[in-house]
Amino acid sequence: MAAAQCSSMISSRLHCVSWLPSCPPWRLTQRRQPAPRALPPSLMDGSLSAAAASSAPQPADSFLLGLQQGLLQHPQLYILESLLVLVAAYAAAAWPDRPRGWCLSRLVGVGPSKVAGRGVFALLHIEAGTVIGSYPGRPRTPAAMAAKCADAPGAKDYCFKTRSGLLLDPTDAAGQLSSHPGPGLPWLSTDYTLACINEPPRGVGGTNVSVEDDPSDPNGLLCVAARDINPGEELFMDYGLTYDRSAYRQAASGQGEQQEEQQGAGQQRQQQQQRPQ
């Protein structure tokens, strides 16, 4: 009896095994695959990859997000960055109209002049061709300079014309020489020593300093030694053809009148001394 049951079980299993090859392979594999989910029509044309790419974080967005998080964690960096941006913007706006002016202070200095007021004198021997410095001043248009001179007439005595047509003005709002020429945006301090160079009077022997265009700056002027200058010698330069020299004539006429008065007073004293007692 037991042998008959065992034989029946073996025959049934063999029957099942004999059925398996009769099933198509694709049906077996198809049963193991899950049914695909329905997609929206807008994503059925291949735009699924584009949508996934657009939703992925871009490198620039990741950088900005990281920068924002870093600034929130370190607010002092945000303040520093803001200050740097403001300084850069201010420098870009003020740079074209910045005041010019520098000189080699070891070579020249300011002192009382025998010509008029203050003058510039050589402290050491200066060889011909030496660049002593740059003429000081803030660039202004002729119209702006004329408007300033209407309120500060003294400013016209120091302005110098550049090859660009602008005028270098080394004076403040009152027309006095200043290391911070105004009006204008505040800037670093400038050296106005070379604005004190006088024109040579008659009989001195001409100029010893020439004014030349700055090749690196259309609004710059360089003061160059025209010849060898000895220590203690006063520097003289030509103010140009457009400079108003009417004050020279007035000063000369005033000196002439003073000399005539002195000569007349001397003659009167001589006549009084020659009179018999």
Secondary structure, DSSP 4 states (H G I P E B T S, - for coil): -HHHHHHHHHHHHHHHHHHGGGS-HHHHHHHHSPPPPP--GGGTTTHHHHHHHHHSPPHHHHHHHHHHHHHHH-HHHHHHHHHHHHHHHHHHHHSTTPPEEEE-TTTEEEEE-SSSSEEEEESS-B-TT-EEEEEEEEEE-HHHHHHHHHH-GGGGGT-EE-TTS-EEE-B-TTS-B-SS-SSSS-------GGGGPBPPPTTS-S-SEEEEE-TT-TT-EEEEESS-B-TTPBPB----TTS--HHHHHHHHHHHHHHHHHHHHHHHHHHHHHS--
